[in-house]
């Protein structure tokens, strides 16, 4: 079951909401694949208490920690951050550069 995401309103879908929706979507995909996820550590975007309350409402079966600078507090968040920056997604392909004459 996919949680309802806030639909973007024209001109009002800010980066914080996009980040929240992306994280929620990732967590839901992990759960949908049958992963036995029990703990979720999140480096916050915006107010940590409000974000944690939001996540707890969507995923009541998880133990959730939302903290500012979580990557410097929790080693698992730091490791995930490094992996996200170092390991490109398998679908990532190099960008193609076209000259004006080729278009």
N, C-alpha and C positions, 0 to 999 in steps of 0.2 A: 504494500500500500504506500503510495507516494504522498508525502505531506503536501498540503496546499502551500504554495509559495505566494508571496505578495505579488499580484500582477503589476507590472511596471505601468506607472502613469506617465503620460507624455511630459517630458521635461523634469520629472521628479524621481527618476530611478537613479539614486546616487550610488557612488562606489561602495559605501558601507553595505547597502542593501544587496548590491550585486555580490559582494563577498559573502554575505550571510547566505544568500540563495545558493551560491556555488558550493559552500561547505555543507549545507543541508542536503543538497542533491548528491554530493559525494558520499555522505554518511548513509543516505537512503539506498544508494546503489550497493554499498557494501553489505548492508543488512539484507537487501533483496537477493543477494547472491548466497545467502545462508551463512555468512561469516558470524561466528559467535563473538560479536563485539560487546564488551562489557564496560569499558572505560573510554572516555573521549576527552582529550586535552586539546584546548583551543587557545591560540594566541589571538586575543580580541581585536576587533575593529569596532571602535565605538565603546559604549559603556559596558563593562564586563558583566555587571549584575543583570542588566536588561537582556543581554545576549544569552547569558546562562539560563535565565528564566524562559526565554524563547525556546532554546534547545531542549530544556527539560520538559517543556510542554509538548514538543514534537516527538521526543524520544524518551519517554518516562522509564524505559527499561534500562537506560544507560546511567552510569555514574559519570557526571559531566563536571569538568573543571574548566572554567574560562578565566584567563588571567592576562593582564598586560605584561608584555615581555616574557610570555610563557616559555619562549625558546631559551631564555637565560635562567629560568627557574627549574624547568623540567627537562632532564636529558633526552627523553623520548621525543619531545617537541623539537629540540635542537637537532637531533638526528634526522627527523622527518624533514626539517627545513633544508638541511644539507642535501638529502636525497632529492628533494624537489628541485633544487638548483643545479644539481650535477647530472642527474639521470633524465635525459629528455624522454618524452613519451614516445613509444614505438611508432606512432602515427606521424610524428613530427618529421617533416621533410624540409630540406634546405629551400630557402626562398629563391625564386627565379627572378633574375633582373633582366628586364627588357629595355632595349633602346627604342627611341621614338620611331626609328626607321623600321623596326620589326613589328610595330603595331600597325 
